[in-house]
């Protein structure tokens, strides 16, 4: 797996998979999705706490 960032968009990440490891692709994507959701929830909770003050 390697990541590539387009020059004109720093928010985008293109992930390239080794075709020989294709069977692990969905497992890896599920893991990445879980991590992103946790970080989003943490940020959302922090922002909600700030807004309630």
Order of alpha helices (4+ residues) and beta strands (2+ residues): beta-beta-alpha
